């Protein structure tokens, strides 16, 4: 039986779930020394997975307070979404007392995530070398625009700049138009994901070998790694072209206007073309020259696209979608974000979770993407106010002082196979 068919609903998927853990990373402590989006996203993912993430920031700072405010609250959507499930300690790392407090926290941590310009934390006395001195098995994740080494390592970077520098922006947009940036923080998002993956991989290595390490994630590298291998083509002498909503290897594949909206559909297989031709009332095109095979449709792009566009133009978008989905084809109405949040499937997947925020208001916060049948994850609480948990966290340090974290770290037991 198809494994997917074995789950009737969410309750069935989670039938063996534990309720005593925050997630699969329960018991891992992460220090978040980050700003804007890429670094906070890495630590947010780790927090979603159950880690105790302590955000270290200025007690009265305003990092992430980007407009607009969430309606009905006085809080920024930016900070609230990417700092969910974290605690906050107010510490000024530029001050001697702040450095001392931070290094005491490091002695209790498994992971540090930071995304300042390379050398910044070293100058404050809390960089990789200073942190590993108090916690030799520490996983230290650094996210930056250009990486910890290389000629551009100290250059400033913003997400759109990296999109431009990586070649991605030049590939985006209509063939006859200019380059277009992604509407989301794509370079930040990819770097944040790679930061989380890197942290998890380094934690596994530590478990097997007892060794900490410095994990270097560059937004530039993440954009190249997330560009579908196009840079391999370019390096081999065949630079990819800009295709807009079409592709260079599948026809038809495009956005098509309907009487009340638009749909996107793609037909990659000849058997799917046969289904589409029959749905359009054009069974003659199943075997017609220029239409029957994928290679023919590629060579006959304009005419094939015109036939599909003409059929869609006379129908409501939902009619097109229902007809083609019923035939097993890949198609979707082109929806706005506002339309998506009303989709019952989004609710079934719990991707917007009602959450109490730090000011007592409520808002739907985007939930974790990955689902775990045994160790479920969720938005446990909203983003903290800056310094909200300072007393709580530092009291824990006072209750369990660590005189020498190096000695403490060597007492850990690992499944050493290295």
Number of C-alpha atoms within 10 A of each C-alpha: 5 6 6 8 8 10 13 9 11 12 11 12 16 16 11 12 15 13 10 8 17 21 21 17 18 17 13 18 21 26 26 27 21 23 17 17 22 29 29 28 25 30 36 26 24 28 30 27 26 26 25 22 27 25 29 23 21 17 16 12 13 12 14 18 15 13 11 11 15 16 11 9 14 11 22 16 19 18 24 24 21 24 26 28 26 28 26 26 25 20 22 17 21 13 12 12 11 18 17 15 16 20 22 22 23 24 25 22 20 21 28 26 25 25 25 17 19 22 14 13 19 13 10 15 19 20 19 19 15 16 23 22 16 23 27 21 27 27 29 26 25 26 28 27 29 24 21 20 11 8 9 11 17 17 12 13 16 14 21 20 15 23 24 16 14 19 17 24 19 16 20 20 17 14 14 9 10 12 17 16 18 15 7 10 15 21 28 30 21 23 28 27 19 22 30 21 15 20 27 16 14 23 22 13 20 20 18 15 16 21 18 20 19 18 18 17 26 25 29 26 19 24 22 19 15 15 14 10 10 19 18 14 12 11 9 9 9 11 12 13 13 21 15 15 14 20 15 12 12 17 26 27 20 20 20 22 22 21 11 12 15 20 21 19 23 19 20 17 13 16 14 17 23 21 20 22 20 15 15 18 11 14 14 12 19 19 12 11 11 18 24 18 18 19 14 15 22 18 13 16 18 12 14 18 18 13 15 19 17 14 17 21 17 13 15 16 22 16 12 24 20 14 16 20 13 10 14 11 21 15 19 19 19 17 11 8 8 8 9 12 14 10 10 10 11 12 12 11 15 19 18 17 17 16 20 17 20 16 13 10 14 16 21 17 23 18 20 20 13 11 15 14 15 16 20 21 22 22 27 17 18 27 27 22 22 22 19 18 18 18 13 12 15 15 12 11 16 10 8 10 13 16 11 13 21 16 13 15 17 13 9 10 11 14 11 12 9 8
